[in-house]
Amino acid sequence: MSFDFPKEAAQLIFDGWEEVGFAPGYEPSPQPSLGTLTALLENCFFASFKREEDRITQFNLALCLPSNLPEPSFRFSKFTKVFNLIPFEQRELSVNELVRLSPACNPEKTVILCGFDEKTGKVFLWEWQMWAGDHQYRICV
């Protein structure tokens, strides 16, 4: 199944990748290929139409290589962190994986992190990030 919408959005992101302003000192992730961006958006787009146990599929997803994930800039105390990373076995990104994970990922408090293999262009899920309370540590895509 192939539609124009995810492809057009992927092309806009690909073309504007270098033009996005980033915070001082922040280095963006390497630019993925157009095919990688298209696969990412297609999977997210089609996953959003599915339901899991009669619940709407909702999630936040950020494309961020593990090596590009910054350290939190502060802690609430020596016992707490701004965010916690909850690792799971690396999996290839697919509509079914996103639908399966979404019930465990409250979009107000979590973001699913994914990366891509620069050689093959395949997108993979590698961790999800939980925010503490109302404080969100955002990662730019």
C-alpha positions in Angstrom: 0.0 0.0 0.0 1.5 3.4 -1.0 0.1 6.9 -0.7 1.5 10.3 -1.4 1.0 11.9 2.0 3.8 10.2 4.0 6.1 10.5 1.0 5.5 14.3 0.6 6.0 14.9 4.3 9.2 12.9 4.3 10.5 15.0 1.3 9.7 18.2 3.2 11.6 17.0 6.3 14.5 15.7 4.2 14.8 19.0 2.3 14.6 21.2 5.4 16.8 19.0 7.7 19.8 21.4 7.6 17.7 24.5 7.9 16.2 23.7 11.3 17.6 25.9 14.1 18.9 24.0 17.1 19.7 25.1 20.6 23.3 26.3 21.2 25.6 23.4 21.8 23.1 20.8 20.5 24.2 18.7 17.5 21.4 17.2 15.5 21.3 13.5 14.6 22.8 12.7 11.2 20.3 13.2 8.4 18.6 9.9 7.5 18.0 9.0 3.9 14.7 9.9 2.2 13.7 6.2 2.2 14.3 6.0 6.0 12.2 9.1 6.7 9.4 7.8 4.4 9.4 4.4 6.2 9.3 6.1 9.6 6.3 8.3 8.6 4.4 5.6 6.8 4.7 3.3 9.9 3.6 6.1 12.2 0.8 7.2 9.9 -0.7 3.7 9.4 -0.3 2.7 13.1 -2.4 5.7 14.1 -5.4 4.1 12.3 -5.2 0.9 14.2 -6.6 0.0 17.7 -5.2 -2.2 20.4 -7.8 -3.7 22.8 -10.3 -1.1 21.5 -8.0 1.8 22.4 -6.9 4.4 20.0 -3.2 4.2 19.1 -1.4 7.2 20.4 2.3 7.7 20.9 5.2 10.2 20.6 8.2 9.0 18.6 11.6 10.7 18.2 14.3 9.7 15.7 17.5 9.8 17.8 20.5 7.6 17.6 21.6 6.3 21.0 25.0 8.1 20.6 23.2 11.4 20.1 21.0 11.3 23.2 22.1 14.1 25.6 22.6 13.8 29.3 19.9 15.5 31.4 20.8 19.0 32.1 19.7 18.8 35.8 18.3 16.5 38.5 15.5 17.2 40.9 17.7 15.8 43.7 20.5 13.3 44.0 17.8 10.5 44.0 15.8 11.5 41.0 16.4 12.2 37.3 14.7 14.5 34.8 14.0 11.4 32.8 14.5 7.6 32.9 15.3 5.5 30.0 13.6 2.1 30.0 15.5 -0.1 27.5 13.9 -3.0 25.7 15.3 -5.4 23.1 16.0 -3.6 19.8 13.2 -4.2 17.3 12.7 -3.2 13.7 10.1 -0.5 13.4 6.7 -1.7 12.1 3.0 -0.8 12.4 2.4 -3.8 14.6 5.3 -2.9 17.0 4.0 0.6 17.4 0.4 -0.6 18.0 1.6 -3.1 20.5 3.8 -0.6 22.4 1.3 2.3 22.4 -0.9 1.2 25.3 2.2 1.3 27.6 3.2 4.7 26.3 1.2 7.6 27.7 1.8 10.3 25.1 1.8 13.0 27.8 4.7 11.4 29.6 6.6 9.1 27.3 8.3 9.1 23.9 9.4 6.1 22.0 12.9 6.5 20.7 14.1 5.0 17.5 17.2 5.1 15.4 18.3 3.9 12.0 21.1 1.9 10.5 23.1 4.3 8.3 24.2 1.4 6.0 20.8 -0.3 5.4 18.5 2.7 6.2 16.3 0.4 8.4 14.6 2.1 11.3 14.6 0.3 14.7 13.0 1.0 18.1 15.6 1.0 20.9 14.2 2.5 24.1 11.4 4.5 25.4 11.9 7.5 27.6 9.7 8.5 30.6 9.4 12.0 31.9 9.2 12.7 35.6 6.0 14.6 36.5 5.2 17.6 34.4 8.9 18.2 33.4 9.6 17.1 29.9 13.0 16.7 28.4 12.4 17.1 24.7 14.5 15.7 21.9 14.3 17.4 18.5 13.7 15.2 15.5 
